[in-house]
Amino acid sequence: MAKTVKIDDELMEEIGREADVMSRSLAGQVRHWLRIGMSIERSRFFDQSHVVAALEGRIGPDALTGEEQEAYIDGLFRQTRSGTPEQDRFFSQRRSGGLGVGIRKGKLVEEDDATA
């Protein structure tokens, strides 16, 4: 019997992007990721605590198994999507000083353009 699951908008957008890239339906992409997650959790070659330790810089990624390295890379990408408190302060200071906050298409991005 089919069930309904609530998924937040941000994750739904990510599922949609990946589904497009992989030529899958939304449901197909969710099933695919669920199967991967189940395989990882059942694997004797995967330990989430190792991935967390690598993401925190306590161990090097070369100490991880292949499956753990895949999760590590995914974790790195997730971390780069949102700024750290230090990065937020840095860019806030740049904005308040009237300085650019980055480069987009080879041009300086100013505050008004930052969210575009």
MODELLER restraints for C-alpha pairs under 7 A, 6 or more apart:
rsr = mdl.restraints
at = mdl.atoms
rsr.add(forms.Gaussian(group=physical.xy_distance, feature=features.Distance(at['CA:15:A'], at['CA:26:A']), mean=6.60, stdev=0.5))
rsr.add(forms.Gaussian(group=physical.xy_distance, feature=features.Distance(at['CA:15:A'], at['CA:29:A']), mean=6.65, stdev=0.5))
rsr.add(forms.Gaussian(group=physical.xy_distance, feature=features.Distance(at['CA:16:A'], at['CA:26:A']), mean=6.09, stdev=0.5))
rsr.add(forms.Gaussian(group=physical.xy_distance, feature=features.Distance(at['CA:19:A'], at['CA:25:A']), mean=5.92, stdev=0.5))
rsr.add(forms.Gaussian(group=physical.xy_distance, feature=features.Distance(at['CA:19:A'], at['CA:26:A']), mean=5.89, stdev=0.5))
rsr.add(forms.Gaussian(group=physical.xy_distance, feature=features.Distance(at['CA:19:A'], at['CA:29:A']), mean=5.45, stdev=0.5))
rsr.add(forms.Gaussian(group=physical.xy_distance, feature=features.Distance(at['CA:40:A'], at['CA:46:A']), mean=6.24, stdev=0.5))
rsr.add(forms.Gaussian(group=physical.xy_distance, feature=features.Distance(at['CA:45:A'], at['CA:65:A']), mean=6.52, stdev=0.5))
rsr.add(forms.Gaussian(group=physical.xy_distance, feature=features.Distance(at['CA:46:A'], at['CA:65:A']), mean=6.96, stdev=0.5))
rsr.add(forms.Gaussian(group=physical.xy_distance, feature=features.Distance(at['CA:46:A'], at['CA:67:A']), mean=6.15, stdev=0.5))
rsr.add(forms.Gaussian(group=physical.xy_distance, feature=features.Distance(at['CA:46:A'], at['CA:68:A']), mean=5.64, stdev=0.5))
rsr.add(forms.Gaussian(group=physical.xy_distance, feature=features.Distance(at['CA:47:A'], at['CA:68:A']), mean=6.97, stdev=0.5))
rsr.add(forms.Gaussian(group=physical.xy_distance, feature=features.Distance(at['CA:50:A'], at['CA:64:A']), mean=6.85, stdev=0.5))
rsr.add(forms.Gaussian(group=physical.xy_distance, feature=features.Distance(at['CA:51:A'], at['CA:68:A']), mean=5.96, stdev=0.5))
rsr.add(forms.Gaussian(group=physical.xy_distance, feature=features.Distance(at['CA:51:A'], at['CA:71:A']), mean=6.84, stdev=0.5))
rsr.add(forms.Gaussian(group=physical.xy_distance, feature=features.Distance(at['CA:51:A'], at['CA:72:A']), mean=5.49, stdev=0.5))
rsr.add(forms.Gaussian(group=physical.xy_distance, feature=features.Distance(at['CA:53:A'], at['CA:59:A']), mean=5.81, stdev=0.5))
rsr.add(forms.Gaussian(group=physical.xy_distance, feature=features.Distance(at['CA:54:A'], at['CA:60:A']), mean=5.59, stdev=0.5))
rsr.add(forms.Gaussian(group=physical.xy_distance, feature=features.Distance(at['CA:54:A'], at['CA:61:A']), mean=5.68, stdev=0.5))
rsr.add(forms.Gaussian(group=physical.xy_distance, feature=features.Distance(at['CA:55:A'], at['CA:72:A']), mean=6.65, stdev=0.5))
rsr.add(forms.Gaussian(group=physical.xy_distance, feature=features.Distance(at['CA:61:A'], at['CA:69:A']), mean=6.49, stdev=0.5))
rsr.add(forms.Gaussian(group=physical.xy_distance, feature=features.Distance(at['CA:91:A'], at['CA:101:A']), mean=5.93, stdev=0.5))
rsr.add(forms.Gaussian(group=physical.xy_distance, feature=features.Distance(at['CA:94:A'], at['CA:100:A']), mean=6.51, stdev=0.5))
rsr.add(forms.Gaussian(group=physical.xy_distance, feature=features.Distance(at['CA:94:A'], at['CA:101:A']), mean=6.41, stdev=0.5))
rsr.add(forms.Gaussian(group=physical.xy_distance, feature=features.Distance(at['CA:95:A'], at['CA:101:A']), mean=6.71, stdev=0.5))
rsr.add(forms.Gaussian(group=physical.xy_distance, feature=features.Distance(at['CA:95:A'], at['CA:111:A']), mean=6.08, stdev=0.5))
rsr.add(forms.Gaussian(group=physical.xy_distance, feature=features.Distance(at['CA:99:A'], at['CA:110:A']), mean=6.85, stdev=0.5))
rsr.add(forms.Gaussian(group=physical.xy_distance, feature=features.Distance(at['CA:100:A'], at['CA:108:A']), mean=5.86, stdev=0.5))
rsr.add(forms.Gaussian(group=physical.xy_distance, feature=features.Distance(at['CA:100:A'], at['CA:109:A']), mean=5.34, stdev=0.5))
rsr.add(forms.Gaussian(group=physical.xy_distance, feature=features.Distance(at['CA:100:A'], at['CA:110:A']), mean=4.44, stdev=0.5))
rsr.add(forms.Gaussian(group=physical.xy_distance, feature=features.Distance(at['CA:100:A'], at['CA:111:A']), mean=6.87, stdev=0.5))
rsr.add(forms.Gaussian(group=physical.xy_distance, feature=features.Distance(at['CA:101:A'], at['CA:109:A']), mean=5.66, stdev=0.5))
rsr.add(forms.Gaussian(group=physical.xy_distance, feature=features.Distance(at['CA:101:A'], at['CA:110:A']), mean=5.71, stdev=0.5))
rsr.add(forms.Gaussian(group=physical.xy_distance, feature=features.Distance(at['CA:101:A'], at['CA:111:A']), mean=6.70, stdev=0.5))
rsr.add(forms.Gaussian(group=physical.xy_distance, feature=features.Distance(at['CA:101:A'], at['CA:114:A']), mean=6.99, stdev=0.5))
rsr.add(forms.Gaussian(group=physical.xy_distance, feature=features.Distance(at['CA:102:A'], at['CA:108:A']), mean=5.94, stdev=0.5))
rsr.add(forms.Gaussian(group=physical.xy_distance, feature=features.Distance(at['CA:102:A'], at['CA:109:A']), mean=5.14, stdev=0.5))
rsr.add(forms.Gaussian(group=physical.xy_distance, feature=features.Distance(at['CA:103:A'], at['CA:109:A']), mean=5.36, stdev=0.5))
